[in-house]
């Protein structure tokens, strides 16, 4: 429990450390999850985005933006993982 609290505090501190809005931070975290090829993290950040009121189209746009940076296969994997949440 102590480690989890420290991890949560680190997350809060990183969010407060810069000028990005919560919405921007959520989209960046989703992009990083897709780029890191992490299905679990992509699902998690997509769920959090929906819970924060972000439209599914905004989350899907992150995957579309990945096409030119990560390539089609990775971007479509990310889109599929997002849609697991938004269309599930």
Buried (B, 14 or more C-beta within 10 A) or exposed (E): EEEEEEEEEEEEEEEEEEEEEEEEBBBEBBBBBBBEEBBEBBBBBBBBBBEEEBEBEBBBBBBEBBBEEBEEEBBBBBBEBBBBBBEE
